[in-house]
Amino acid sequence: MADDTPRRPLQQAVALAYQEGAPAPKVVAKGRGLVAEQIIGVAREAGVFIHESKELVSLLMDVDLDQQIPPTLYRTIAELLAWLYHIESAQKMGLPLPDVPDTSLPLTEI
């Protein structure tokens, strides 16, 4: 018997980590479907902010685990890290959260 229920596309997730002094952040986890849901769940439980950008995740999925992000993504990732820093600062001071950076610009123009 065929199931005519529309299926949602598999969710994807990528986790990055940056260690002070390292040249660039590394991909420390990535996956699709249940693995993506687990990555997102662990991030939420840890209080890590989650940014959704299908184009960026798609590009990061091509990076091998434990490898640094490519130079073409430095600016985009730097803007997201700066945004996260501002969020943490705003929370500590009880200020409104900053707007999400615009990642809709084509990443190839960065």
N, CA, C and O of each residue as an XYZ file, in Angstrom:
440
protein
N       0.842     -1.177      0.000
C       0.000      0.000      0.000
C       0.886      1.238      0.000
O       1.769      1.364      0.848
N       0.667      2.136     -0.920
C       1.469      3.349     -1.052
C       1.035      4.383     -0.028
O      -0.153      4.536      0.258
N       2.008      5.085      0.516
C       1.744      6.147      1.478
C       1.784      7.470      0.728
O       2.843      7.886      0.259
N       0.632      8.136      0.612
C       0.549      9.398     -0.118
C       0.801     10.609      0.776
O       0.630     11.746      0.336
N       1.201     10.382      2.011
C       1.470     11.487      2.931
C       2.683     12.252      2.439
O       3.738     11.665      2.200
N       2.533     13.577      2.285
C       3.702     14.345      1.844
C       4.818     14.256      2.887
O       4.580     14.394      4.086
N       5.998     14.032      2.418
C       7.147     13.922      3.321
C       7.903     15.247      3.328
O       8.123     15.872      2.291
N       8.286     15.645      4.520
C       9.104     16.851      4.604
C      10.547     16.469      4.282
O      10.969     15.343      4.548
N      11.295     17.397      3.713
C      12.680     17.079      3.379
C      13.480     16.791      4.653
O      13.176     17.318      5.723
N      14.491     15.959      4.522
C      15.335     15.653      5.666
C      16.002     16.933      6.159
O      16.550     17.718      5.385
N      15.935     17.108      7.464
C      16.581     18.251      8.082
C      18.084     18.015      8.092
O      18.536     16.876      8.208
N      18.850     19.079      7.972
C      20.304     19.007      8.037
C      20.779     19.937      9.144
O      20.146     20.956      9.418
N      21.877     19.594      9.773
C      22.456     20.447     10.800
C      23.964     20.306     10.791
O      24.510     19.241     10.501
N      24.623     21.408     11.117
C      26.075     21.435     11.218
C      26.425     22.199     12.489
O      25.871     23.266     12.751
N      27.339     21.655     13.271
C      27.816     22.336     14.476
C      29.261     22.757     14.248
O      30.088     21.986     13.761
N      29.537     23.996     14.614
C      30.891     24.536     14.497
C      31.444     24.798     15.882
O      30.691     25.060     16.819
N      32.753     24.727     16.011
C      33.431     25.097     17.246
C      34.658     25.916     16.884
O      35.332     25.662     15.887
N      34.925     26.904     17.725
C      36.106     27.741     17.508
C      36.911     27.760     18.793
O      36.383     28.059     19.864
N      38.181     27.443     18.681
C      39.075     27.522     19.826
C      39.976     28.735     19.654
O      40.532     28.974     18.582
N      40.105     29.489     20.733
C      40.926     30.690     20.688
C      42.318     30.353     20.153
O      42.945     29.379     20.571
N      42.779     31.176     19.227
C      44.083     30.972     18.626
C      44.062     30.126     17.364
O      45.040     30.099     16.617
N      42.952     29.434     17.119
C      42.842     28.632     15.895
C      42.611     29.564     14.706
O      42.014     30.629     14.858
N      43.082     29.165     13.530
C      42.893     30.028     12.360
C      41.423     30.195     11.948
O      41.043     31.233     11.407
N      40.603     29.175     12.206
C      39.198     29.232     11.775
C      38.391     28.206     12.563
O      38.951     27.260     13.117
N      37.064     28.398     12.610
C      36.209     27.393     13.252
C      36.271     26.059     12.501
O      36.592     26.008     11.313
N      35.957     24.989     13.226
C      35.926     23.646     12.636
C      34.511     23.098     12.677
O      33.703     23.467     13.530
N      34.231     22.203     11.728
C      32.979     21.454     11.739
C      33.181     20.314     12.727
O      34.028     19.444     12.519
N      32.388     20.322     13.820
C      32.559     19.290     14.851
C      31.432     18.266     14.838
O      31.554     17.207     15.453
N      30.349     18.564     14.153
C      29.250     17.605     13.993
C      28.433     18.013     12.790
O      28.287     19.199     12.495
N      27.898     17.018     12.093
C      27.003     17.304     10.974
C      26.182     16.063     10.692
O      26.605     14.942     10.975
N      25.003     16.276     10.130
C      24.182     15.129      9.800
C      22.836     15.518      9.240
O      22.476     16.694      9.177
N      22.100     14.496      8.832
C      20.763     14.664      8.261
C      19.768     13.853      9.077
O      20.144     12.910      9.774
N      18.511     14.222      8.986
C      17.458     13.438      9.619
C      17.597     13.378     11.124
O      17.699     14.407     11.792
N      17.600     12.154     11.656
C      17.671     11.967     13.107
C      18.962     12.522     13.703
O      18.952     13.066     14.807
N      20.055     12.390     12.989
C      21.328     12.926     13.484
C      21.229     14.452     13.590
O      21.683     15.035     14.574
N      20.643     15.093     12.591
C      20.459     16.548     12.629
C      19.585     16.944     13.814
O      19.882     17.911     14.515
N      18.519     16.202     14.035
C      17.636     16.497     15.161
C      18.387     16.363     16.484
O      18.168     17.153     17.403
N      19.270     15.370     16.587
C      20.060     15.196     17.809
C      21.043     16.352     17.997
O      21.214     16.843     19.113
N      21.680     16.781     16.931
C      22.611     17.917     17.005
C      21.871     19.154     17.505
O      22.353     19.860     18.391
N      20.703     19.408     16.934
C      19.910     20.575     17.332
C      19.435     20.433     18.774
O      19.450     21.403     19.532
N      19.016     19.230     19.154
C      18.566     18.994     20.529
C      19.662     19.235     21.547
O      19.430     19.869     22.577
N      20.854     18.734     21.265
C      21.986     18.927     22.170
C      22.322     20.418     22.270
O      22.611     20.923     23.355
N      22.284     21.108     21.148
C      22.569     22.550     21.158
C      21.545     23.301     22.014
O      21.907     24.157     22.821
N      20.278     22.976     21.830
C      19.236     23.639     22.631
C      19.426     23.369     24.122
O      19.339     24.285     24.940
N      19.685     22.107     24.473
C      19.889     21.745     25.877
C      21.067     22.495     26.484
O      21.050     22.831     27.668
N      22.085     22.755     25.677
C      23.277     23.453     26.152
C      23.108     24.968     26.110
O      24.003     25.702     26.529
N      21.970     25.440     25.610
C      21.741     26.881     25.534
C      22.453     27.551     24.375
O      22.646     28.767     24.370
N      22.843     26.754     23.394
C      23.521     27.295     22.211
C      22.472     27.839     21.254
O      21.469     27.183     20.973
N      22.718     29.050     20.758
C      21.789     29.623     19.794
C      21.908     28.889     18.466
O      22.989     28.469     18.053
N      20.774     28.750     17.820
C      20.712     28.027     16.554
C      20.325     29.009     15.463
O      19.313     29.703     15.563
N      21.137     29.057     14.429
C      20.854     29.928     13.286
C      20.477     29.052     12.106
O      21.182     28.096     11.783
N      19.370     29.376     11.466
C      18.916     28.586     10.318
C      19.249     29.284      9.014
O      18.815     30.410      8.769
N      20.007     28.619      8.195
C      20.345     29.099      6.863
C      20.617     27.874      5.992
O      21.688     27.272      6.060
N      19.633     27.520      5.177
C      19.767     26.312      4.358
C      20.983     26.377      3.443
O      21.682     25.379      3.265
N      21.239     27.554      2.858
C      22.370     27.683      1.944
C      23.694     27.481      2.688
O      24.582     26.777      2.206
N      23.817     28.098      3.852
C      25.046     27.969      4.626
C      25.247     26.530      5.099
O      26.353     25.997      5.007
N      24.191     25.903      5.603
C      24.297     24.506      6.046
C      24.696     23.618      4.870
O      25.520     22.717      5.023
N      24.127     23.864      3.726
C      24.463     23.065      2.549
C      25.957     23.164      2.230
O      26.596     22.159      1.920
N      26.503     24.366      2.305
C      27.933     24.539      2.035
C      28.785     23.881      3.124
O      29.816     23.277      2.829
N      28.351     24.000      4.378
C      29.113     23.414      5.475
C      29.036     21.886      5.488
O      29.943     21.226      5.996
N      27.970     21.324      4.938
C      27.860     19.860      4.866
C      28.977     19.267      4.003
O      29.318     18.093      4.149
N      29.542     20.071      3.110
C      30.625     19.597      2.246
C      31.984     19.595      2.942
O      32.954     19.050      2.415
N      32.052     20.209      4.129
C      33.310     20.252      4.877
C      33.414     18.971      5.711
O      32.464     18.597      6.398
N      34.556     18.310      5.649
C      34.769     17.087      6.428
C      34.763     17.399      7.921
O      35.112     18.503      8.339
N      34.359     16.409      8.719
C      34.389     16.562     10.170
C      35.804     16.876     10.644
O      36.786     16.364     10.108
N      35.880     17.723     11.655
C      37.131     18.135     12.284
C      38.025     18.932     11.339
O      39.228     19.053     11.573
N      37.445     19.469     10.283
C      38.190     20.318      9.357
C      37.715     21.762      9.505
O      36.563     22.021      9.854
N      38.621     22.687      9.235
C      38.274     24.101      9.317
C      37.353     24.489      8.175
O      37.368     23.889      7.101
N      36.550     25.513      8.441
C      35.684     26.022      7.381
C      36.558     26.619      6.281
O      37.666     27.074      6.563
N      36.088     26.627      5.050
C      36.895     27.187      3.962
C      36.940     28.715      4.046
O      36.010     29.337      4.559
N      38.014     29.316      3.545
C      38.153     30.778      3.581
C      36.969     31.530      2.963
O      36.674     32.654      3.369
N      36.296     30.925      1.993
C      35.154     31.604      1.368
C      34.010     31.834      2.346
O      33.140     32.667      2.089
N      33.994     31.107      3.473
C      32.927     31.263      4.457
C      33.360     32.072      5.680
O      32.557     32.276      6.591
N      34.606     32.534      5.719
C      35.095     33.261      6.893
C      34.210     34.445      7.250
O      33.815     34.600      8.406
N      33.901     35.272      6.275
C      33.141     36.493      6.572
C      31.748     36.163      7.113
O      31.309     36.748      8.103
N      31.075     35.249      6.478
C      29.725     34.878      6.914
C      29.749     34.318      8.334
O      28.933     34.702      9.172
N      30.673     33.422      8.597
C      30.766     32.822      9.931
C      31.192     33.876     10.950
O      30.697     33.875     12.077
N      32.098     34.772     10.575
C      32.514     35.844     11.488
C      31.319     36.725     11.864
O      31.180     37.120     13.021
N      30.464     37.031     10.894
C      29.267     37.835     11.187
C      28.334     37.099     12.138
O      27.755     37.716     13.032
N      28.180     35.796     11.962
C      27.332     35.021     12.867
C      27.935     34.948     14.266
O      27.211     35.046     15.257
N      29.254     34.776     14.357
C      29.896     34.746     15.667
C      29.777     36.097     16.369
O      29.572     36.153     17.581
N      29.906     37.182     15.612
C      29.733     38.519     16.195
C      28.299     38.688     16.695
O      28.078     39.260     17.763
N      27.334     38.197     15.933
C      25.928     38.254     16.342
C      25.731     37.495     17.648
O      25.057     37.983     18.555
N      26.314     36.304     17.749
C      26.194     35.515     18.974
C      26.824     36.239     20.157
O      26.285     36.208     21.263
N      27.949     36.884     19.934
C      28.591     37.657     20.993
C      27.665     38.776     21.464
O      27.537     39.019     22.664
N      27.021     39.457     20.516
C      26.087     40.532     20.877
C      24.873     39.990     21.626
O      24.368     40.637     22.543
N      24.411     38.820     21.244
C      23.283     38.199     21.959
C      23.677     37.925     23.416
O      22.942     38.272     24.340
N      24.832     37.307     23.609
C      25.287     37.001     24.965
C      25.449     38.274     25.790
O      25.060     38.311     26.957
N      26.018     39.311     25.191
C      26.193     40.585     25.896
C      24.846     41.207     26.248
O      24.659     41.698     27.362
N      23.909     41.189     25.304
C      22.581     41.763     25.542
C      21.870     41.018     26.661
O      21.218     41.637     27.502
N      21.988     39.704     26.676
C      21.343     38.913     27.726
C      21.922     39.239     29.099
O      21.182     39.371     30.073
N      23.231     39.367     29.174
C      23.874     39.673     30.452
C      23.444     41.035     30.983
O      23.332     41.224     32.194
N      23.201     41.997     30.068
C      22.830     43.351     30.479
C      21.326     43.581     30.472
O      20.864     44.673     30.804
N      20.553     42.558     30.094
C      19.103     42.698     30.071
C      18.593     43.583     28.949
O      17.522     44.178     29.067
N      19.339     43.674     27.876
C      18.960     44.503     26.725
C      18.236     43.650     25.690
O      18.316     42.422     25.731
N      17.521     44.303     24.750
C      16.866     43.528     23.683
C      17.908     42.824     22.811
O      19.024     43.309     22.626
N      17.512     41.683     22.290
C      18.418     40.906     21.437
C      18.605     41.595     20.088
O      17.661     42.183     19.560
N      19.814     41.530     19.524
C      20.057     42.142     18.212
C      19.358     41.374     17.100
O      19.020     40.200     17.250
N      19.151     42.059     15.985
C      18.554     41.418     14.817
C      19.490     40.350     14.265
O      20.710     40.440     14.399
N      18.901     39.350     13.651
C      19.666     38.277     13.017
C      20.377     38.849     11.793
O      19.776     39.610     11.034
N      21.660     38.493     11.586
C      22.353     38.983     10.389
C      21.685     38.462      9.118
O      21.087     37.386      9.103
N      21.803     39.245      8.071
C      21.207     38.875      6.789
C      22.129     37.915      6.061
O      23.151     38.319      5.506
N      21.764     36.645      6.067
C      22.555     35.650      5.347
C      21.906     35.279      4.018
O      22.250     34.268      3.406
N      20.955     36.120      3.576
C      20.282     35.823      2.314
C      21.122     36.241      1.111
O      20.821     35.862     -0.021
N      22.183     37.027      1.355
C      23.043     37.434      0.252
C      23.767     36.209     -0.272
O      24.133     35.325      0.503
N      23.975     36.147     -1.563
C      24.688     34.981     -2.109
C      26.073     34.878     -1.472
O      26.834     35.846     -1.460
N      26.387     33.711     -0.951
C      27.658     33.519     -0.273
C      28.838     33.602     -1.234
O      29.972     33.799     -0.798
N      28.595     33.458     -2.510
C      29.682     33.525     -3.480
C      30.178     34.952     -3.666
O      31.248     35.161     -4.238
N      29.421     35.936     -3.195
C      29.836     37.319     -3.341
C      30.667     37.794     -2.165
O      31.107     38.943     -2.140
N      30.883     36.934     -1.204
C      31.572     37.352      0.025
C      33.064     37.370     -0.199
O      33.821     37.695      0.715
